Amino acid sequence: MRITLEFEREDIERFHAALARSRGRVRCADEVDVIDAAKYALDTLNVSTAPGYVRKRVIEVQRLVAMLEDEAWALPDPERADILETLVYFSDPDDLIPDEIEVIGLLDDAILLEFLLQRMRHERKAYDDFCAFRAGLAGGGQDAARRQFVARSLAQRRAVLQARMRTARRRGETRRSEERAHSGAAGVVPARGGR
């Protein structure tokens, strides 16, 4: 069964307010603490009994944590900040709907995650491509020349993919801004400015 949710401007503003609180917490927190809190939430939430649409978004949280911790990917600060905000919101058990409420407790997390995952789709795609490229380099000897080749290849591929993700995101933000200007509709949670 497929259910479509329609959000009005006031609904979107509630999510914006929740994100603003997360953004404020990120500024005061250490990245390692945010990641640890997200891992703790992943380990302690009773996701097995959560609806499927929640479980799918929670799997994406695991991927976001992996992206932040992947030293070879070396995600730059602006994109890291977006992911950290997402993790702060996800880790908060007392967000818009307290997480302990059975069935619907993670609904707000799933909705906000969907908004944010859509906003981060270019970063996620670039990271997936990077991981696939890295897997293709696996194997072969581990002598110094091979390690240098792999390191150079990964650095070059990372630079190309990260440039691609920033360009795609800027284009998407420009298009969404133009659409909002023409329609005057709130629609979805827009990306932050300043990029």
Buried (B, 14 or more C-beta within 10 A) or exposed (E): EEEEEEBEEEEBEEBEEBBEBBBEBBEEBEBEEBBBBBBEBBEEBEBEEBEEBBBBBBEBBEBBBEBBEBEEBEBEEEBBBBBBBBBBBBBBEEBBBEBEEEEBBBBBBBBBBBBBBEBBBBBBBBBEBBBEBBEEBEEEEEEEEEEEEBEEBBEEBBEBBBEBBBEBBEEBBEEBEEEBEEEEEBEBBBBBEEE
